[in-house]
Amino acid sequence: MASDVPGKFPSLDPSDIARAELARWRRRLGSLTHEQEARIENLVISTATKISLLGGQVMQSLLENRR
């Protein structure tokens, strides 16, 4: 969930974001087996986590360069 630590940017859980996006696309994906659904969910969560980590690194770098 969101973090209100001074000097830090608010953060959202990448897993929550990924699941919300997957829910938005579920109908468009059509019928999936349980295995397909699980693999897609894992892929989307993994991708959201990587993007979140990269975004955090960029934001931290921007903060450090401001000083």
SEDRENKOL-347745 format. One record per residue: residue number from 1; x, y, z of N, C-alpha, C, O, CB in turn; residue in three letters. Coordinates in pm, whole numbers, plus 50000, padded with zeros to 5 digits. Glycine has a CB too. Example, Ala and Ser with C-alpha at 12.3 -4.5 7.8 and 13.67 -1.06 7.14 Angstrom:
NODE     k     n.x     n.y     n.z    ca.x    ca.y    ca.z     c.x     c.y     c.z     o.x     o.y     o.z    cb.x    cb.y    cb.z     r
NODE     1   51319   49431   50780   51230   49550   50780   51320   49670   50780   51424   49668   50846   51131   49553   50905   ALA
NODE     2   51285   49775   50708   51367   49894   50714   51290   50003   50787   51341   50114   50804   51408   49940   50572   SER
END
This chain:
NODE     k     n.x     n.y     n.z    ca.x    ca.y    ca.z     c.x     c.y     c.z     o.x     o.y     o.z    cb.x    cb.y    cb.z     r
NODE     1   50083   49882   50000   50000   50000   50000   50088   50125   50000   50210   50115   49998   49906   50000   50121   MET
NODE     2   50027   50240   50002   50100   50365   49993   50186   50387   50116   50149   50352   50228   50005   50482   49974   ALA
NODE     3   50303   50447   50094   50395   50477   50202   50406   50628   50215   50424   50698   50115   50535   50413   50178   SER
NODE     4   50396   50680   50336   50404   50823   50359   50529   50860   50438   50525   50949   50522   50280   50872   50433   ASP
NODE     5   50639   50792   50411   50765   50820   50478   50823   50947   50416   50836   50956   50294   50864   50699   50465   VAL
NODE     6   50858   51047   50500   50915   51171   50446   51039   51143   50362   51124   51063   50401   50949   51267   50560   PRO
NODE     7   51050   51209   50247   51164   51191   50159   51152   51072   50066   51239   51050   49982   51287   51178   50240   GLY
NODE     8   51048   50996   50081   51026   50879   49995   50903   50905   49910   50810   50975   49951   51010   50749   50079   LYS
NODE     9   50903   50847   49792   50786   50857   49707   50684   50753   49751   50722   50644   49794   50823   50838   49558   PHE
NODE    10   50554   50783   49740   50454   50682   49774   50471   50561   49684   50504   50574   49565   50311   50741   49760   PRO
NODE    11   50451   50444   49739   50466   50323   49658   50340   50239   49668   50271   50238   49770   50590   50241   49704   SER
NODE    12   50313   50169   49561   50201   50076   49556   50259   49938   49536   50364   49922   49474   50101   50111   49443   LEU
NODE    13   50192   49839   49588   50238   49701   49574   50224   49659   49427   50114   49661   49373   50157   49605   49667   ASP
NODE    14   50335   49621   49362   50329   49580   49222   50234   49462   49199   50172   49452   49093   50468   49544   49173   PRO
NODE    15   50223   49373   49297   50131   49259   49283   49987   49305   49274   49908   49251   49196   50148   49162   49400   SER
NODE    16   49952   49406   49354   49815   49460   49349   49788   49526   49215   49680   49510   49157   49794   49561   49463   ASP
NODE    17   49885   49600   49166   49870   49665   49035   49854   49560   48926   49768   49572   48839   49991   49757   49004   ILE
NODE    18   49939   49456   48930   49933   49350   48829   49798   49278   48831   49740   49252   48726   50047   49250   48850   ALA
NODE    19   49750   49247   48949   49621   49177   48959   49506   49264   48909   49412   49214   48847   49595   49134   49104   ARG
NODE    20   49513   49394   48936   49410   49486   48888   49412   49493   48736   49307   49493   48672   49430   49626   48948   ALA
NODE    21   49531   49499   48677   49542   49501   48531   49492   49370   48471   49424   49369   48369   49687   49528   48489   GLU
NODE    22   49528   49260   48534   49483   49130   48485   49331   49121   48491   49269   49066   48399   49546   49016   48568   LEU
NODE    23   49271   49173   48595   49125   49173   48607   49063   49254   48494   48958   49217   48441   49082   49230   48743   ALA
NODE    24   49126   49365   48456   49076   49447   48346   49078   49372   48214   48990   49389   48130   49158   49575   48334   ARG
NODE    25   49179   49288   48196   49199   49217   48068   49138   49077   48066   49135   49014   47960   49346   49206   48038   TRP
NODE    26   49089   49029   48178   49044   48889   48187   48941   48852   48080   48952   48747   48017   48985   48864   48324   ARG
NODE    27   48843   48936   48060   48738   48905   47962   48795   48900   47820   48753   48817   47739   48625   49010   47970   ARG
NODE    28   48890   48987   47791   48950   48990   47657   49039   48870   47631   49062   48833   47516   49031   49118   47640   ARG
NODE    29   49089   48809   47737   49177   48692   47721   49100   48567   47683   49159   48471   47633   49254   48668   47849   LEU
NODE    30   48969   48565   47707   48888   48449   47674   48907   48336   47773   48955   48357   47885   48922   48400   47535   GLY
NODE    31   48869   48218   47732   48877   48101   47820   49023   48058   47835   49095   48040   47737   48792   47984   47765   SER
NODE    32   49064   48042   47959   49199   47997   47988   49192   47878   48083   49101   47868   48166   49284   48112   48050   LEU
NODE    33   49289   47789   48071   49299   47682   48168   49355   47743   48297   49408   47854   48296   49389   47563   48116   THR
NODE    34   49342   47669   48406   49396   47718   48534   49546   47742   48522   49598   47840   48574   49366   47616   48648   HIS
NODE    35   49615   47652   48454   49760   47664   48437   49795   47790   48356   49888   47863   48393   49817   47539   48367   GLU
NODE    36   49722   47815   48247   49747   47934   48167   49724   48061   48248   49804   48155   48244   49659   47934   48043   GLN
NODE    37   49615   48062   48322   49583   48178   48404   49692   48203   48509   49733   48317   48531   49447   48160   48472   GLU
NODE    38   49739   48097   48573   49843   48110   48675   49973   48161   48614   50041   48246   48672   49867   47975   48745   ALA
NODE    39   50008   48110   48496   50132   48153   48431   50125   48299   48387   50221   48374   48401   50162   48064   48310   ARG
NODE    40   50010   48339   48334   49992   48479   48294   49999   48569   48416   50063   48674   48412   49857   48498   48220   ILE
NODE    41   49934   48529   48524   49937   48609   48647   50080   48623   48697   50122   48733   48735   49849   48544   48756   GLU
NODE    42   50156   48515   48698   50295   48521   48742   50379   48612   48653   50463   48687   48701   50356   48380   48744   ASN
NODE    43   50356   48604   48522   50429   48688   48427   50397   48836   48449   50487   48920   48450   50396   48647   48283   LEU
NODE    44   50269   48868   48466   50230   49007   48485   50283   49060   48618   50331   49174   48625   50075   49021   48480   VAL
NODE    45   50276   48980   48723   50329   49023   48853   50480   49043   48844   50533   49142   48896   50295   48919   48963   ILE
NODE    46   50550   48951   48780   50695   48963   48765   50732   49089   48687   50825   49160   48724   50751   48839   48694   SER
NODE    47   50659   49116   48580   50685   49235   48499   50658   49362   48580   50738   49456   48576   50598   49234   48372   THR
NODE    48   50547   49366   48652   50513   49484   48734   50619   49506   48843   50654   49620   48873   50373   49469   48799   ALA
NODE    49   50669   49399   48901   50771   49409   49004   50900   49467   48946   50961   49556   49006   50799   49272   49068   THR
NODE    50   50941   49418   48829   51063   49469   48766   51049   49617   48730   51143   49694   48751   51095   49388   48641   LYS
NODE    51   50934   49655   48677   50911   49796   48643   50913   49881   48769   50970   49990   48769   50776   49813   48569   ILE
NODE    52   50852   49831   48875   50849   49905   49001   50989   49924   49057   51023   50033   49103   50761   49832   49103   SER
NODE    53   51070   49821   49053   51208   49831   49103   51288   49931   49020   51364   50011   49075   51276   49693   49101   LEU
NODE    54   51273   49925   48890   51344   50017   48802   51297   50161   48828   51379   50252   48835   51322   49979   48654   LEU
NODE    55   51167   50179   48842   51113   50312   48872   51166   50365   49004   51197   50484   49015   50962   50308   48875   GLY
NODE    56   51175   50279   49103   51229   50319   49232   51374   50361   49222   51417   50458   49287   51215   50205   49332   GLY
NODE    57   51451   50289   49142   51592   50324   49123   51605   50460   49054   51691   50541   49091   51664   50215   49041   GLN
NODE    58   51522   50483   48956   51525   50611   48885   51489   50725   48980   51556   50828   48983   51429   50610   48763   VAL
NODE    59   51382   50706   49057   51341   50809   49151   51449   50836   49256   51475   50952   49290   51210   50769   49220   MET
NODE    60   51511   50732   49307   51618   50747   49405   51735   50822   49344   51794   50909   49409   51665   50610   49457   GLN
NODE    61   51769   50790   49220   51877   50859   49151   51844   51007   49134   51931   51092   49151   51904   50794   49016   SER
NODE    62   51720   51037   49099   51680   51177   49083   51690   51252   49215   51733   51368   49218   51538   51186   49029   LEU
NODE    63   51651   51187   49324   51661   51250   49456   51806   51277   49493   51838   51383   49547   51596   51163   49562   LEU
NODE    64   51892   51181   49466   52034   51196   49500   52100   51306   49418   52187   51377   49468   52107   51064   49480   GLU
NODE    65   52059   51320   49292   52119   51420   49205   52070   51561   49236   52133   51659   49197   52089   51387   49059   ASN
NODE    66   51958   51573   49308   51906   51704   49347   51990   51768   49455   51993   51891   49468   51763   51692   49394   ARG
NODE    67   52056   51686   49532   52129   51735   49651   52259   51798   49615   52331   51844   49704   52154   51625   49747   ARG
END
